[in-house]
Every structure is written in structure tokens, then in C-alpha cells.
Amino acid sequence: MQERAFIKMHGLGNDFVVIDARRESFDLDDAQARAIADRRNGVGCDQLIVMEPPASGAADVFMRIRNADGGEVEACGNATRCVAALLMAERGGERCTVETRAGLLEAKPAGPDRIAVDMGEAKLGWRDIPLAREMDTLHLELSEDGLSDPVAVNIGNPHAVFFVDDAEAVDLARLGSRLEHDTLFPERANIGVAQVSGVDRLRLRVWERGVGLTRACGTGACAAAVAAHRRGLTGHTVEVVLDGGPLLLEWREDGHVVMTGPVATSFRGVLNGGLLP
């Protein structure tokens, strides 16, 4: 593979290697994606993001997402903000539409280096998560070493949110992988532990499928906000504080979730062909 320019970006420490393939395609396999994401021998990132021409005439770009393990996934909230910021800076516009495997996501500026994204409608049916069998998604029959009774939400990808008294005390590095691969989740799941700090505030830590512990997970924050309101623990609008910082979430009356948070560019570089297998 020839050399290729990239931009290293992050949203609250959830970091990405972003490659623009709108004019020149960038095809790679799982092993090559893992090599780029490797934090010792590659660039290092939670997700590799490839900007491609959109299939939908209503979109400005298609965003392809690969996790650090090389697997392709449907949605990433923090990456959507980063890609939207690049597009709006490039075009000078006040809004843009990002196409993903989860659908079309509308984005607009929300202040200096802040972007608001309509992440779409939260899906709550057991088939939508998806789960391996019919079950009440407000009270999943799932437990692991002290964690139990999670809420399932699909916000472009599957999430299970456990409510706990102390999010810091949970050994999520150990439990996350087990729960991610539980047979209840045929497509695996992102695992969150949420602590309610008030009617408008949550503390959240997330184990992201295909990545591991992450400093921030945008779709995880969306899922936690929806789960907390479904349980009657918070209102429709809530600040979700992740390891990397806070995101503002609003679960609107129409079922859509709007996420607002920061974007940052770390550096620009060039991928050397010798890096890739």
C-alpha cells in the first residue's frame, strides 16, 4: 500500500485515525486496520475512520468505522462529531449529514470546537438490540460478579447499561470482556456502568466491543441517558461524565437522541506502506 495522509483526532480522549478516501479509495482488511490502530507499532487509535463518497444523495460523506480489533461497526458518536467538524471547516457550512451503516446523522456547530449530532432514534425492542431471545430490554436477565439487571439500548450499535452505586469501584477491565461476549448478544455488546449523581447527571464508564476500556464512548453516553430516563432516574436532558470528560445528551420526545460535545485535532501524518502487513 502506498503512503497515505491521515489526521489524528479525538473526542474526550476517544481517539481516531481519520483517512479521507472521497477521491482516492482506501481498501484494507482487518489485519491492516489492526496494524494502524496498534499503539506500539502503528499510529494508535480506538477506531480507524475512513471518509468515503456517500451512497445517499442526502448525505455529505459516508463514514466507515473499524474498531481497534479490525472489525467494522455501525456507529461511533465521537467520531461523527470529528468528521462533521472536518466537513464544516472544509465547506464553511453550518450543518452537514454523515452517512453511516446505522443511518444518516445530522450535525451542526454548538460553540467553539463543539458539535451537536442527532444520533437518530433509540431502539428498544429485543430484536433491535439484538438479543438472542425475547426479553424485557428494561430489565435484562444478565448478571456477572455483582453486576446485574442492565438496560439494553441500540443507538446505532448494541449497549447494555448497568446501574451501580459506585462506577469507579467496578472492575470493568475484567468484567467487560466477559459481558461483551455473552451469548445473549449475538453481535456482542458495549458494556456501560452508570452511577446516578442527580436527575441531570450520570457518571459513566464504558467497555467498548472490539476496543476495550475507552476514555469516552458517544453512543454509550446516549444509551446511558436513555436507560436512565426509562428507569425514571433522570430527566430527558442529562450530562454524562465519562473518563475523558462530559457530554450533553437530550432524549427528545420524537425518540431521537442529540449528543453535544467537543472535538480536537491532535496531529496530521502519513501512513508508511511498510507499516501494513
Secondary structure, DSSP 8 states (H G I E B T S, - for coil): ---EEEEEEEETTEEEEEEE-SSS-----HHHHHHHH-TTTS---SEEEEEE--SSTT-SEEEEEEETTS-EES--HHHHHHHHHHHHHHH--S-EEEEETTEEEEEEE-STTEEEEEEEE-B-STTTTT-SS---TTS-S-EETTEE--EEEESSSEEEEEE-S-GGGS-HHHHHHHHHT-TT-TT--EEEEEEEEETTEEEEEEEETTTEEES--HHHHHHHHHHHHHTTSS-SEEEEEETTEEEEEEE-TTSEEEEEEE-EEEEEEEE-GGG--
